[in-house]
Amino acid sequence: MSDASAQPDPRQAYIEGIAPAFRPLFDRIDRLTRTLHPEAIAGIAYAMPTYWVGKRRLHVGVWKHGVSLYGWKSDRPAAFLAHHPDLMTSTGTIRLTPEDAAALSDDEIREVIASALGT
């Protein structure tokens, strides 16, 4: 009989597999998300870490450039994008390199998180 609790946590496995160059940025986003929304449920969706607050969600994927944030609809982080339009792709994804993120305040990142999960 197998023990289901012995199964590896896919979210934790994803996090442990993040390249050292990008882990501090992921950890910063995770910390800010959990501080802003301690009620958020953290898991995996679309093969990447995801946070849920009610029906709203924020996906945080790590790629070769750094960290990508997905999850808003019409309520995109307008003020953030007005100041940083070069960080958004044509699909509405915000792509952050460690260098980009170093120039951002925690409040700016919180705005992005809030646009996906609410305030």
Backbone bond lengths (Angstrom), bond angles and torsions (degrees), N, CA, C in turn:
res aa  C-N    CA-C-N  psi(-1)  N-CA   C-N-CA  omega(-1)  CA-C   N-CA-C  phi
1 M - - - 1.444 - - 1.532 108.47 -
2 S 1.321 116.71 129.50 1.464 119.45 -178.60 1.519 110.32 -90.66
3 D 1.289 115.24 149.60 1.456 122.39 179.69 1.524 108.55 -95.95
4 A 1.338 117.80 113.33 1.471 122.24 -178.17 1.527 111.29 -60.56
5 S 1.323 117.09 -30.27 1.461 119.30 -179.04 1.536 111.49 -69.77
6 A 1.341 117.27 -16.53 1.458 120.69 178.71 1.526 111.55 -80.02
7 Q 1.332 117.44 -9.25 1.458 121.15 178.20 1.522 109.14 -65.46
8 P 1.338 117.59 137.83 1.469 118.59 178.23 1.529 110.74 -67.83
9 D 1.318 115.52 143.10 1.454 121.85 177.27 1.530 107.36 -75.83
10 P 1.344 118.84 116.88 1.466 119.92 -176.19 1.527 113.32 -61.45
11 R 1.323 117.38 -33.67 1.467 119.65 178.86 1.528 110.18 -67.15
12 Q 1.323 116.06 -45.24 1.457 119.67 -179.79 1.529 110.53 -65.99
13 A 1.329 117.13 -38.08 1.466 120.21 177.50 1.527 110.42 -62.93
14 Y 1.333 117.45 -40.71 1.463 121.26 177.20 1.527 109.78 -60.13
15 I 1.320 115.91 -49.20 1.467 121.07 -177.73 1.522 110.75 -61.83
16 E 1.310 117.42 -43.80 1.462 120.51 179.74 1.525 111.93 -65.02
17 G 1.334 117.59 -23.26 1.454 121.64 179.52 1.522 114.69 -88.07
18 I 1.329 117.70 -1.09 1.463 120.97 -179.78 1.525 109.46 -69.11
19 A 1.333 115.01 134.16 1.466 120.39 178.75 1.530 109.95 -58.14
20 P 1.323 117.33 140.99 1.467 120.63 -178.73 1.531 113.83 -54.37
21 A 1.309 118.03 -30.54 1.470 120.77 179.93 1.520 112.30 -66.58
22 F 1.347 117.41 -24.59 1.463 121.38 -175.89 1.527 113.43 -109.13
23 R 1.302 117.32 -11.39 1.469 120.45 -176.43 1.531 112.54 -61.30
24 P 1.345 120.39 -43.19 1.466 118.74 179.21 1.535 112.51 -60.60
25 L 1.315 118.06 -36.62 1.464 121.10 177.99 1.520 110.14 -67.70
26 F 1.325 117.86 -45.25 1.460 120.33 176.70 1.525 109.90 -59.42
27 D 1.323 117.12 -46.26 1.469 120.78 -178.71 1.529 111.24 -62.05
28 R 1.318 117.43 -36.87 1.476 121.00 177.66 1.526 110.12 -63.23
29 I 1.320 116.70 -46.46 1.466 120.33 179.60 1.520 110.46 -64.50
30 D 1.314 117.15 -40.68 1.461 121.46 177.36 1.529 110.58 -60.96
31 R 1.334 116.68 -46.76 1.474 120.92 -179.32 1.528 110.59 -62.02
32 L 1.335 116.85 -45.75 1.467 119.92 -178.99 1.528 111.18 -65.63
33 T 1.320 116.57 -37.65 1.470 120.41 178.83 1.518 110.32 -65.65
34 R 1.309 117.28 -46.38 1.475 120.62 -178.13 1.526 111.72 -69.40
35 T 1.320 117.38 -29.78 1.464 120.13 176.93 1.521 110.66 -72.95
36 L 1.329 116.32 -44.62 1.465 120.90 179.99 1.523 111.26 -69.53
37 H 1.319 116.78 -36.09 1.465 122.19 -177.61 1.527 110.88 -133.46
38 P 1.324 117.55 75.35 1.464 118.90 179.92 1.528 112.42 -62.49
39 E 1.321 116.86 -18.69 1.461 121.22 179.22 1.524 112.81 -82.94
40 A 1.330 117.85 -6.72 1.468 121.35 -177.31 1.528 110.69 -61.83
41 I 1.303 114.50 140.88 1.457 121.58 173.96 1.521 106.69 -94.06
42 A 1.310 116.71 128.39 1.461 121.80 -179.55 1.519 109.35 -105.30
43 G 1.321 115.60 135.36 1.461 120.87 178.90 1.514 110.01 -162.18
44 I 1.322 115.23 -151.84 1.469 122.39 179.38 1.517 108.32 -125.25
45 A 1.322 116.44 134.64 1.470 123.34 170.83 1.516 106.88 -145.50
46 Y 1.299 115.85 142.40 1.471 120.63 -177.59 1.526 111.22 52.71
47 A 1.320 115.63 36.03 1.467 124.12 176.58 1.530 113.44 63.17
48 M 1.340 117.49 26.49 1.471 120.28 176.88 1.522 109.61 -144.22
49 P 1.329 116.99 156.74 1.462 119.99 176.84 1.530 110.72 -57.18
50 T 1.320 114.75 136.88 1.457 121.94 -177.73 1.519 108.75 -139.23
51 Y 1.326 114.45 143.91 1.466 122.24 176.00 1.518 107.52 -115.26
52 W 1.340 116.70 135.15 1.458 122.09 177.90 1.516 110.32 -118.34
53 V 1.311 115.47 135.45 1.461 122.96 168.22 1.518 104.67 -130.03
54 G 1.322 115.71 105.49 1.463 119.29 -172.97 1.522 109.21 61.25
55 K 1.323 116.63 -128.30 1.466 120.81 179.15 1.525 112.91 -90.40
56 R 1.309 116.19 -4.79 1.469 120.12 -179.08 1.519 109.98 -86.94
57 R 1.330 115.84 151.61 1.460 118.93 -179.15 1.522 111.72 -147.29
58 L 1.315 114.07 155.54 1.458 122.82 175.00 1.523 106.93 -130.52
59 H 1.323 116.02 121.31 1.463 122.21 176.40 1.525 107.68 -98.32
60 V 1.333 115.91 137.01 1.458 121.54 -179.18 1.527 107.28 -128.44
61 G 1.329 115.46 101.91 1.462 120.54 -178.19 1.516 111.57 -107.71
62 V 1.311 116.02 142.46 1.457 121.01 177.19 1.522 107.93 -105.39
63 W 1.324 115.02 127.69 1.457 121.70 -177.41 1.518 108.83 -128.16
64 K 1.319 117.15 -171.55 1.464 120.47 -175.93 1.524 113.21 -67.01
65 H 1.333 118.26 -21.04 1.469 121.47 -179.51 1.523 112.45 -90.48
66 G 1.318 117.06 -25.42 1.455 121.38 -174.08 1.516 110.07 151.25
67 V 1.319 117.15 -126.80 1.462 122.50 -175.74 1.521 109.48 -118.51
68 S 1.339 115.45 135.65 1.458 121.43 175.46 1.513 109.14 -112.89
69 L 1.327 115.68 139.15 1.462 122.43 179.87 1.520 108.74 -116.21
70 Y 1.336 116.22 132.72 1.454 123.31 -179.41 1.520 108.26 -134.17
71 G 1.329 117.26 157.34 1.451 117.92 168.27 1.505 117.55 141.04
72 W 1.304 120.38 -5.34 1.464 119.98 -178.40 1.508 109.74 -99.42
73 K 1.301 115.16 159.54 1.463 121.00 175.77 1.520 106.49 -109.85
74 S 1.310 117.69 -117.16 1.465 120.32 -176.87 1.526 112.78 -74.74
75 D 1.325 116.84 -14.34 1.469 119.85 -177.65 1.529 111.00 -96.25
76 R 1.308 116.22 47.63 1.464 120.61 178.24 1.518 110.18 -57.46
77 P 1.309 116.11 158.41 1.467 119.17 179.93 1.540 110.95 -71.68
78 A 1.333 115.55 81.34 1.468 121.82 -171.22 1.523 113.35 -59.15
79 A 1.319 118.24 -47.43 1.467 120.00 -178.48 1.529 110.31 -64.86
80 F 1.321 116.47 -40.83 1.457 120.46 178.37 1.525 109.97 -60.39
81 L 1.326 116.14 -47.85 1.467 119.64 -177.04 1.517 112.15 -70.62
82 A 1.327 118.22 -26.88 1.462 120.38 175.56 1.530 110.42 -64.33
83 H 1.324 116.23 -33.57 1.469 121.05 179.38 1.531 113.09 -89.22
84 H 1.333 116.59 -22.15 1.471 120.62 -174.72 1.529 110.91 -136.92
85 P 1.328 119.23 54.96 1.470 120.41 -176.16 1.524 113.17 -62.73
86 D 1.306 117.49 -25.83 1.462 121.28 -178.84 1.531 113.11 -70.87
87 L 1.330 118.09 -11.10 1.460 120.87 -178.91 1.527 112.91 -88.48
88 M 1.339 117.28 -9.05 1.468 120.33 -179.07 1.521 110.39 -100.89
89 T 1.322 115.80 137.11 1.454 121.01 176.60 1.524 109.32 -88.00
90 S 1.312 116.56 174.03 1.462 121.38 179.76 1.525 112.40 -65.00
91 T 1.319 118.42 -18.91 1.461 121.72 179.28 1.532 112.65 -92.31
92 G 1.329 117.39 0.54 1.458 120.51 179.35 1.516 114.13 91.75
93 T 1.306 117.21 4.78 1.459 122.37 177.59 1.528 109.26 -78.80
94 I 1.308 116.23 140.28 1.461 120.46 172.49 1.523 106.81 -99.17
95 R 1.327 115.23 122.12 1.462 121.71 -178.89 1.520 108.90 -108.68
96 L 1.323 115.67 122.08 1.463 121.43 -179.17 1.520 111.05 -117.56
97 T 1.302 115.76 123.47 1.457 119.74 167.84 1.524 106.98 -86.57
98 P 1.308 118.55 163.45 1.466 119.04 175.57 1.535 111.65 -57.25
99 E 1.329 116.78 -35.63 1.463 120.42 179.66 1.534 110.99 -67.57
100 D 1.339 116.40 -42.67 1.475 120.04 176.75 1.523 110.23 -59.51
101 A 1.322 115.91 -47.66 1.462 120.88 -176.22 1.520 111.97 -65.35
102 A 1.326 117.26 -32.38 1.466 120.36 179.42 1.526 111.01 -62.91
103 A 1.325 116.46 -27.16 1.465 120.89 -180.00 1.527 112.49 -87.32
104 L 1.329 117.96 -4.43 1.457 122.02 -178.34 1.522 110.96 -99.33
105 S 1.316 115.30 141.84 1.463 119.48 173.84 1.526 109.16 -79.33
106 D 1.322 115.42 160.95 1.461 119.28 174.52 1.518 110.39 -59.99
107 D 1.330 118.35 -36.12 1.465 120.86 178.69 1.518 111.63 -61.28
108 E 1.331 117.48 -37.85 1.466 119.48 178.54 1.525 111.17 -66.28
109 I 1.314 116.47 -40.39 1.465 119.26 177.91 1.521 110.28 -68.95
110 R 1.326 117.32 -37.51 1.470 120.00 176.22 1.527 111.17 -60.41
111 E 1.347 117.72 -35.46 1.457 120.26 177.76 1.532 110.86 -60.96
112 V 1.314 116.08 -41.67 1.458 120.42 178.36 1.530 110.26 -64.55
113 I 1.314 116.51 -45.06 1.467 121.09 179.03 1.528 109.59 -61.13
114 A 1.332 116.87 -46.34 1.474 120.82 -179.03 1.522 111.54 -63.44
115 S 1.328 117.89 -32.81 1.460 119.04 179.97 1.514 111.44 -67.18
116 A 1.325 117.07 -25.56 1.446 120.51 177.97 1.527 111.93 -90.11
117 L 1.328 116.95 -43.23 1.464 120.95 -171.94 1.518 114.99 -103.73
118 G 1.333 117.07 -9.27 1.456 120.52 -176.95 1.520 110.25 93.94
119 T 1.306 115.30 170.60 1.470 120.00 -178.35 1.504 111.36 -108.00
